[in-house]
């Protein structure tokens, strides 16, 4: 394939069949092959949020786009992190706010980061949740909300091999 552009698209099932693809964000990231990172999506009613990693110019970043019409259209992407993100995003909703996680490089290792983002782009504090390896074997941290708590699972690589780690914190403790 001559043109290997990796942009994120959404397709919806409507009463008349599948919709045409809608581009969530125009990154125009050209990358040969299949990147490890994929988008994360969360929806409630007509609210749809999509988080993703891109390494398109001007540089690596994590972004979030919000749709208030069930994914028919998306607003301009909200820039979540431009530090040294590796990607591996996940996303959950707390009401209308998105809680986004991703991995960033810190030296030769990685840190799992977390941030609350409102649909209008107001961002909460940048939180460092846990240290982990930047290697592919460290996987993709995953989020879930249950009982008013945000639960996260991730893989920690160390001298004694890989271990699955879990942690939780009150959802309301993640400042808007």
Legacy VTK file of the C-alpha trace (Angstrom):
# vtk DataFile Version 3.0
C-alpha trace
ASCII
DATASET POLYDATA
POINTS 176 float
0.000 0.000 0.000
1.456 3.362 -1.018
-0.500 5.446 1.480
-0.470 3.979 4.989
-2.240 6.706 6.949
-3.478 5.730 10.382
-6.400 7.924 11.361
-9.219 6.909 13.690
-12.700 6.521 12.173
-16.083 5.735 13.715
-18.924 3.787 12.123
-22.417 3.625 13.638
-25.275 1.232 13.175
-28.426 3.196 12.357
-32.006 2.045 11.651
-31.171 2.174 7.922
-27.877 0.237 8.210
-24.233 1.089 8.831
-23.179 4.720 8.520
-20.347 5.976 6.399
-17.039 6.210 8.323
-16.512 9.513 10.176
-12.961 10.625 10.887
-12.548 11.241 14.621
-9.326 13.234 14.283
-7.273 14.272 11.255
-3.778 13.232 12.369
-2.633 12.011 8.943
-0.129 9.751 10.718
1.788 7.843 8.071
3.227 4.639 9.508
4.191 1.518 7.580
2.787 -1.647 9.087
0.527 -2.114 12.047
1.141 0.016 15.133
0.663 -1.511 18.579
-1.524 1.318 19.826
-5.225 1.467 19.153
-7.941 3.852 20.287
-10.162 3.493 23.349
-13.858 4.378 23.272
-16.496 4.937 25.938
-20.144 5.854 25.420
-23.251 6.623 27.444
-26.420 7.580 25.610
-25.512 10.110 22.914
-22.144 10.926 24.546
-19.228 9.175 22.827
-15.571 9.761 23.712
-12.531 8.426 21.891
-8.934 8.602 23.153
-5.910 7.702 21.051
-2.153 7.996 20.662
-0.540 9.419 17.559
3.048 10.043 16.544
2.172 12.247 13.589
3.956 15.591 13.361
4.469 17.713 15.405
5.206 14.743 17.703
3.840 12.006 19.941
0.684 12.905 21.840
-2.469 11.546 23.417
-5.745 13.100 22.282
-9.443 12.875 23.109
-12.436 13.671 20.893
-16.020 14.031 22.092
-19.294 13.496 20.262
-22.625 14.626 21.691
-24.679 13.142 18.851
-23.914 9.441 19.215
-20.781 9.496 17.069
-22.253 11.194 13.982
-19.750 14.053 14.419
-16.792 14.741 16.716
-15.415 17.979 18.095
-11.854 19.133 17.624
-9.395 16.785 19.387
-8.397 17.801 22.905
-4.680 17.524 23.588
-4.212 15.406 26.733
-0.428 14.852 26.850
2.553 15.960 24.771
5.301 14.885 27.204
6.782 11.590 26.097
3.684 9.420 25.691
3.987 5.815 24.546
0.245 5.521 24.142
-1.534 2.351 25.305
-4.595 4.410 26.166
-7.745 3.425 27.985
-10.838 5.401 28.805
-13.908 5.292 31.041
-16.727 7.751 31.690
-17.686 9.233 35.035
-20.931 10.997 34.225
-19.995 13.187 31.280
-16.283 13.408 32.180
-13.745 11.109 30.562
-11.016 9.543 32.653
-8.110 8.734 30.347
-5.053 6.600 31.093
-1.882 6.141 29.049
1.794 5.305 29.421
4.617 7.850 29.202
8.375 7.492 29.093
10.323 8.618 32.147
13.994 7.906 31.525
14.160 4.312 30.288
11.024 3.244 32.147
7.359 4.105 31.865
4.744 5.652 34.101
1.019 5.072 33.862
-0.689 8.458 33.801
-4.289 9.437 34.390
-6.330 12.579 33.803
-9.980 13.610 34.030
-11.275 15.644 31.064
-14.652 17.356 30.707
-16.503 17.289 27.357
-15.559 20.967 26.930
-11.847 20.186 27.385
-11.314 21.265 31.003
-8.513 19.051 32.295
-7.884 17.852 35.795
-4.485 17.321 37.347
-2.054 14.971 35.640
-1.649 11.954 37.936
1.154 9.380 37.926
-0.460 6.093 38.973
2.341 3.524 38.808
5.789 2.845 37.390
6.166 0.023 34.895
8.347 -1.096 32.003
8.240 0.587 28.603
8.606 -2.839 26.938
5.736 -4.224 24.870
5.415 -7.023 27.413
4.100 -4.533 29.937
0.876 -4.527 27.969
-2.013 -2.105 28.083
-3.298 -0.838 31.452
-7.079 -1.218 31.762
-9.669 0.862 33.635
-13.112 0.077 35.075
-15.494 2.035 37.289
-17.501 0.129 39.906
-19.020 1.185 43.199
-17.763 4.762 42.969
-14.159 3.614 42.527
-11.818 3.640 39.554
-10.066 0.276 39.259
-6.927 -0.197 37.176
-4.989 -3.321 36.208
-1.534 -3.284 34.655
1.481 -5.513 34.125
4.684 -4.841 36.025
7.865 -6.346 34.656
10.696 -6.899 37.095
13.565 -9.164 38.072
11.087 -11.858 39.092
9.122 -11.800 35.847
5.775 -10.284 35.018
3.091 -9.599 37.582
-0.413 -8.278 37.193
-1.000 -5.376 39.545
-4.275 -3.783 40.514
-5.190 -0.622 42.332
-8.215 1.552 42.924
-9.103 5.015 44.099
-12.344 6.934 44.623
-13.594 8.333 41.319
-14.480 11.599 43.031
-10.838 11.869 44.161
-9.744 12.442 40.554
-9.981 16.208 40.427
-11.739 17.903 37.502
LINES 1 177
176 0 1 2 3 4 5 6 7 8 9 10 11 12 13 14 15 16 17 18 19 20 21 22 23 24 25 26 27 28 29 30 31 32 33 34 35 36 37 38 39 40 41 42 43 44 45 46 47 48 49 50 51 52 53 54 55 56 57 58 59 60 61 62 63 64 65 66 67 68 69 70 71 72 73 74 75 76 77 78 79 80 81 82 83 84 85 86 87 88 89 90 91 92 93 94 95 96 97 98 99 100 101 102 103 104 105 106 107 108 109 110 111 112 113 114 115 116 117 118 119 120 121 122 123 124 125 126 127 128 129 130 131 132 133 134 135 136 137 138 139 140 141 142 143 144 145 146 147 148 149 150 151 152 153 154 155 156 157 158 159 160 161 162 163 164 165 166 167 168 169 170 171 172 173 174 175
